[in-house]
């Protein structure tokens, strides 16, 4: 088992060297990381109103599409004849409610 001792020493030395290099690299990269972080935060802060406006516009468009899809059900032209009378009367009731 004499051959195991040099491997243990080499492993401990390699691990401590890797830890030292990692902490050194972390310390040296701090001046690079912090400005990039604050630039990113500034861009997000400046674009957030645009993001909110686009999100609101998308919600309005989806609401309008849903409303169009719901109102399209009232179209009696493409329905079978048995449902046409029901749908036509439903549309007339809806229109009378909307007018009042």
N, C-alpha and C positions, 0 to 999 in steps of 0.2 A: 504494500500500500504506500510505498515511498513515492510513487509517481503521482498520487492524488494531491499531495501537499503543494507542489508547484502549480497545479491547475486551480486549486482554491485561491492561492495568492494572486494568480493572474486574473481570476474572475473578480476578486474583490478590488484589485487595482483597476480593472476595466470599468467596473460599476462606479467606483468613486470618480474616475476620470469623466465618465459620461454625465454623472450628476454635476460635477464642477462645470463642464462645458455647457450643460443645459442652463444652469443658473447664470453663467456668464453671458450666454446668448440672450437670455430673458432680460438681463439688466441692460445690455447694450442695445437691444431693440426697443426699449421703452420710448426713447425720443422719436422713433418712427411710428410706433403704434398709437401713441396719444394723439398726435395731429390727425392721423387717419380716422381715428374714432370720432374726434370732434368735427371733422369735415363731414363724415357720414351723418352724424346727428344734426348738423346744420342743414344738410340737403334734405333730410327727412322732415325737419321742422318747416323748411320753406315750401316743400311740395305737399305738405299735409292738407292745406286748404284746397289745392287742386284735386287731391285724392278724394276728399270729402265731397266736392262738387261733382266729380265723375261718378262717385258711388250713388249720390242722390239722383243724378240724371239716369243712371242705370235702373234704380228702383222705380223711378217715374215711368221709364220706358217699359219695364216689365209689368207695372200696374196697368198701363195703357193696353199692352198686348193681352193681358188677362181680361181686361174689360171688353176688348174687341172680341176675344174668343167667347166670352159669356154672352155678348149681344148677338154674336153670329148664330147662337142656338135659336134665337127668335126669327131667323130667316126661314120662312115657311116654304120657300121654293124647292129646296133640295130634300124635303122630307116626304115620306110616304103619305098618301091621301088621308089615311086614318089619323095621322098625327098633325096634319096641316090645320085642321079646324081648331084643335086644342092649342097649337102653338100660335095661331093667328089671334085667338081670343086672349091668350096670355100676353102677347105683344100689345094688344089694344089696352089691356088693363095696365100694363107697365107704362105705356105712353100716357094714359089718363092720370096715373099717379104722378108721373114726372111733370105734367103740365100744371097740376094743381099745387 
